[in-house]
Amino acid sequence: MKTSAISVIIPTYNRASLISRAINSVLVQLEPDDELIVVNDGSTDNTDEVVGRFGSKLRYVKTSNAGAGAARNRGIREATRPLVAFLDSDDEWMPDHLLLLRNVIIARTDLLFCFSNFTTRFNDGNVRRFALETQSERELDWHEIMGSARPISSFMTLPAGVVDCLCYEGTNLYRSQCCTSYVSVDTIIVRRSEAGENLKFAEDTTTAEEWECGARLARAGKGAYLHCESTMVHHHSGTQLTDLDLFDLATARLKIMERVWGIDQEFLQQHGDFYRARVREERLIRAERFLLRGKAHDARLELSKIENAPQIYMFMSKFPGWITKFLLDSRRAIKSVFK
């Protein structure tokens, strides 16, 4: 088996109407030694029938419903190739995705993983280019997030059809990941054996499971970001992880932060104030959402864990929950009228 062989993992749950697009975008890019593994996370629609049409072109694994993180982890356990890549079942790879990432990681034996940017297509047909750039309220500074940059043509021969782009690398990503997830699971390729237990997604959160994996990989070895788009992410009417409530996201982030950066004594010695400020941000989001839900008692408990909690939050948490909810809902309604 070639050291460049790849196991591609597609987790899916009730996306029978969408998964064929994802599978086809992978199959046309596979080489003879590669494999495609589809993990059905307890779907109740006709996913069996749709995936069955592809026959021996892929390996099909069925599990009970346990979430995207568990499905990806099952795919990793099933994987037999030296390299691993992922694609969500409602998205698709652009034509040169695997060609680009495979050649980069072959040329750069010092890399544990590399990833790229993506395009987002919305229901109305509008397209958002370089979507990682527009997920933040500010333009991303990849020199700050990653480190230094150089063209990929400086360390490899460009395959036919692949356009040159900048490759950012360095030691900054692990700290940067504590702010938000910059590593898109749809765009990553990883050395499976070298990553070991670090190639693992959270299974006990309702969202952000890929954030933990990206953080652990960034701590374990050198990563690189390719400043190009190689994946198309589709927004559709079905349920998507990005639709989850801010409370769930903050809860997941807190859990992941505490067990990744929160137990890393070397990181805390260098960046303790930064870490504590990040934890404070997520706790404030939880406290605010408790207040909006009229759960004043829960808000007070959350605020008790925050040093120098905002006085307005402390004041509002002293009212019965229904009063707090009414005041906040009224304030939001007034603000929307006078926008």
C-alpha positions in Angstrom: 0.0 0.0 0.0 1.3 3.5 -0.9 2.1 5.8 2.0 0.0 8.4 0.1 -3.2 6.2 0.3 -6.2 7.9 1.9 -9.2 6.8 3.9 -12.0 9.3 3.3 -14.8 9.3 6.0 -18.3 10.6 5.4 -20.6 10.6 8.5 -24.3 10.9 7.7 -27.6 11.2 9.5 -30.9 11.5 7.6 -29.4 13.1 4.5 -30.5 10.5 1.9 -31.5 13.3 -0.5 -28.1 15.0 -0.2 -25.4 12.3 0.3 -25.1 11.2 -3.3 -23.6 14.6 -4.2 -21.0 14.2 -1.5 -20.1 10.6 -2.4 -19.7 11.4 -6.1 -17.5 14.3 -5.4 -15.1 12.0 -3.5 -15.2 8.9 -5.8 -14.0 10.9 -8.8 -10.9 11.9 -6.9 -9.9 8.6 -5.4 -6.8 6.7 -6.5 -6.8 2.8 -6.6 -5.3 2.4 -3.1 -7.7 4.9 -1.4 -10.9 3.9 0.4 -14.2 5.7 1.1 -16.0 4.9 4.4 -19.6 6.1 4.9 -20.8 5.9 8.5 -24.6 5.9 8.9 -25.2 7.4 12.3 -28.6 5.8 12.9 -30.5 7.4 10.0 -34.3 6.7 9.9 -34.7 7.7 6.2 -33.8 5.7 3.1 -30.0 6.3 3.4 -29.4 2.5 3.1 -31.0 2.4 -0.3 -29.2 5.5 -1.6 -25.8 4.4 -0.4 -26.4 0.9 -1.5 -26.5 2.0 -5.1 -22.8 2.7 -5.0 -22.1 -1.0 -4.2 -18.4 -1.9 -3.7 -17.2 1.5 -4.5 -17.3 2.3 -0.8 -17.4 0.7 2.6 -20.7 1.2 4.5 -20.9 1.1 8.3 -24.1 1.5 10.3 -24.2 2.6 14.0 -26.8 3.7 16.4 -27.3 7.4 16.6 -24.6 9.1 18.7 -23.8 12.3 16.9 -21.3 13.5 14.3 -18.3 13.2 16.6 -19.0 9.6 17.4 -19.6 8.8 13.7 -16.3 10.3 12.6 -14.5 8.5 15.4 -16.0 5.2 14.2 -14.8 6.0 10.7 -11.3 6.6 12.0 -11.3 3.2 13.8 -12.4 1.6 10.5 -9.8 3.4 8.4 -6.8 1.4 7.1 -4.9 3.9 5.0 -2.0 6.1 6.2 -3.8 9.4 5.6 -7.3 10.4 6.6 -9.7 13.0 5.2 -13.3 13.9 5.9 -16.4 15.3 4.2 -19.8 16.0 5.7 -22.7 14.3 3.8 -24.4 17.6 2.8 -21.2 19.2 1.3 -18.9 18.4 -1.6 -15.3 18.6 -2.5 -14.1 20.8 -5.4 -12.5 18.8 -8.2 -8.8 19.2 -7.2 -9.3 19.0 -3.4 -7.7 15.6 -2.8 -5.0 16.2 -5.5 -3.9 19.4 -3.8 -3.9 18.1 -0.2 -2.3 14.8 -1.0 0.6 16.4 -2.9 1.2 19.0 -0.1 1.4 16.4 2.7 3.5 14.1 0.6 5.9 17.0 -0.2 6.0 18.1 3.4 6.9 15.2 5.6 7.2 17.5 8.6 3.5 18.2 8.6 1.0 16.3 10.7 -1.9 17.8 8.9 -3.0 20.5 6.6 -6.3 22.2 5.7 -7.7 24.8 3.4 -10.6 27.3 3.1 -14.1 26.7 1.6 -16.9 28.3 -0.3 -20.4 28.5 1.1 -23.5 28.3 -1.1 -26.8 29.4 0.3 -30.4 28.3 -0.5 -31.0 31.5 -2.6 -28.0 30.7 -4.8 -25.7 33.3 -3.3 -22.1 32.2 -2.8 -19.7 33.4 -0.1 -16.1 33.0 -1.1 -13.4 32.2 1.4 -16.0 31.5 4.1 -13.5 31.2 6.9 -12.7 34.8 6.3 -16.3 36.0 6.7 -17.2 33.9 9.8 -15.3 36.4 11.9 -16.3 40.0 12.6 -12.8 41.0 11.5 -10.7 40.1 8.5 -8.5 37.1 9.4 -4.8 37.6 9.7 -3.3 34.2 8.8 0.2 35.4 9.8 -1.2 35.9 13.3 -3.3 32.8 13.4 -0.6 30.4 11.9 2.8 32.0 11.3 4.9 32.6 8.2 3.8 32.0 4.6 5.3 30.9 1.3 3.9 29.7 -2.0 3.3 25.9 -2.3 5.3 26.0 -5.5 8.4 26.8 -3.3 8.4 23.2 -1.9 6.6 21.1 -4.5 5.9 20.8 -8.2 2.3 21.9 -8.9 0.1 19.1 -10.3 -1.6 19.9 -13.6 -4.6 22.1 -13.0 -3.6 23.1 -9.5 -3.2 26.9 -9.0 -0.4 28.1 -6.7 -1.4 29.5 -3.3 0.2 30.5 -0.1 0.9 28.0 2.6 0.9 29.4 6.2 2.6 27.4 8.9 4.2 28.0 12.3 3.5 27.4 16.0 0.6 29.9 16.6 -2.3 27.7 15.7 -2.7 25.9 19.0 -3.2 29.3 20.8 -5.3 30.7 18.0 -7.7 27.7 18.2 -8.6 28.7 21.7 -10.4 31.7 20.2 -12.4 29.8 17.6 -12.2 26.8 15.3 -10.1 27.7 12.2 -9.7 24.1 11.1 -12.6 23.0 8.8 -13.1 19.3 9.0 -14.3 19.2 5.4 -10.9 20.5 4.3 -8.4 18.6 6.5 -6.0 15.7 5.7 -4.1 14.0 8.6 -1.4 11.4 9.1 -3.4 8.8 10.9 -0.8 6.8 12.8 1.3 9.9 13.7 -1.8 11.7 15.1 -2.8 8.7 17.2 -5.3 9.6 19.9 -5.2 13.2 18.9 -7.2 12.4 15.9 -10.4 12.2 17.8 -13.7 14.2 17.9 -15.7 15.2 20.9 -18.6 12.8 21.5 -20.2 14.5 24.6 -21.2 17.8 23.0 -24.0 18.8 20.8 -21.7 20.9 18.6 -18.1 22.0 18.2 -16.9 18.4 18.1 -14.4 19.3 15.3 -13.0 22.1 17.4 -11.5 19.7 19.9 -9.9 17.6 17.2 -8.3 20.6 15.5 -7.0 21.8 18.8 -5.5 18.5 19.8 -3.8 18.1 16.4 -2.4 21.6 16.6 -0.9 20.7 20.0 0.5 17.4 18.7 2.3 18.5 15.6 2.9 20.9 12.8 -0.1 22.0 10.7 -0.4 24.1 7.6 -3.1 26.3 6.2 -3.5 26.5 2.4 -5.0 29.8 1.4 -7.4 28.5 -1.3 -10.9 27.1 -1.5 -11.2 23.3 -2.0 -14.6 22.5 -0.6 -18.2 23.7 -1.2 -20.3 23.9 2.0 -24.0 23.9 1.3 -26.6 25.7 3.5 -30.0 24.0 3.1 -33.4 23.7 4.9 -32.4 20.7 6.9 -30.8 20.7 10.4 -27.3 21.9 10.5 -24.9 22.2 13.4 -24.4 25.9 12.7 -28.1 26.4 13.6 -27.7 25.5 17.2 -28.4 27.9 20.0 -25.6 30.1 21.3 -26.1 28.5 24.7 -25.3 25.1 23.4 -22.2 26.4 21.6 -20.9 28.2 24.6 -21.5 25.1 26.8 -19.6 22.9 24.3 -16.8 25.3 24.0 -16.4 25.5 27.8 -16.2 21.7 28.1 -13.7 21.5 25.4 -11.6 24.4 26.6 -11.3 23.0 30.1 -10.1 19.6 29.0 -7.7 20.7 26.3 -6.1 24.1 27.2 -7.4 24.1 30.8 -5.2 21.1 31.8 -2.2 22.2 29.7 0.1 23.6 32.4 2.7 24.8 29.9 0.1 26.7 27.9 -1.4 28.2 31.1 2.0 29.4 32.3 2.5 31.3 29.1 -1.1 32.3 28.3 -3.1 31.9 31.5 -4.7 35.4 31.3 -5.7 34.8 27.7 -7.3 31.5 28.6 -9.2 32.8 31.6 -10.5 35.7 29.5 -11.8 33.2 26.9 -13.5 31.1 29.6 -15.1 34.3 31.0 -16.5 35.1 27.5 -18.2 31.8 27.2 -19.6 31.9 30.8 -21.1 35.3 30.0 -22.9 33.9 27.0 -24.3 31.2 29.1 -25.4 33.7 31.8 -27.1 35.9 29.2 -28.9 33.0 27.6 -30.2 31.9 31.1 -31.5 35.4 31.7 -33.2 35.4 28.2 -34.9 32.1 29.1 -36.1 33.4 32.4 -33.8 31.1 34.4 -32.6 33.6 37.0 -31.4 31.0 39.4 -29.2 29.3 36.8 -27.9 32.7 35.7 -26.9 33.5 39.3 -25.0 30.2 39.5 -23.2 30.9 36.3 -22.4 34.5 37.3 -20.9 33.3 40.6 -18.2 31.6 38.6 -17.2 34.8 36.8 -14.8 37.3 38.4 -16.1 40.8 38.2 -19.3 39.8 36.5 -21.2 42.7 34.8 -23.3 44.5 37.4 -26.3 44.7 35.1 -26.3 40.9 34.8 -26.0 40.6 38.6 -28.9 43.1 39.1 -31.2 41.4 36.6 -30.5 37.9 38.0 -32.1 39.0 41.3 -35.6 39.4 39.7 -37.9 36.4 39.2 -37.2 34.7 36.0 -40.4 35.8 34.2 -39.7 39.5 34.9 -36.1 39.2 33.6 -37.3 37.5 30.5 -40.0 40.1 29.9 -37.5 43.0 30.3 -34.9 41.5 28.0 -37.5 40.6 25.4 -38.9 44.1 25.5 -35.4 45.6 25.1 -34.7 43.4 22.1 -38.0 44.3 20.5 -37.4 48.0 20.9 -33.9 47.8 19.5 -35.2 45.9 16.4 -37.8 48.7 15.8 -35.2 51.5 15.9 -32.4 49.7 13.9 
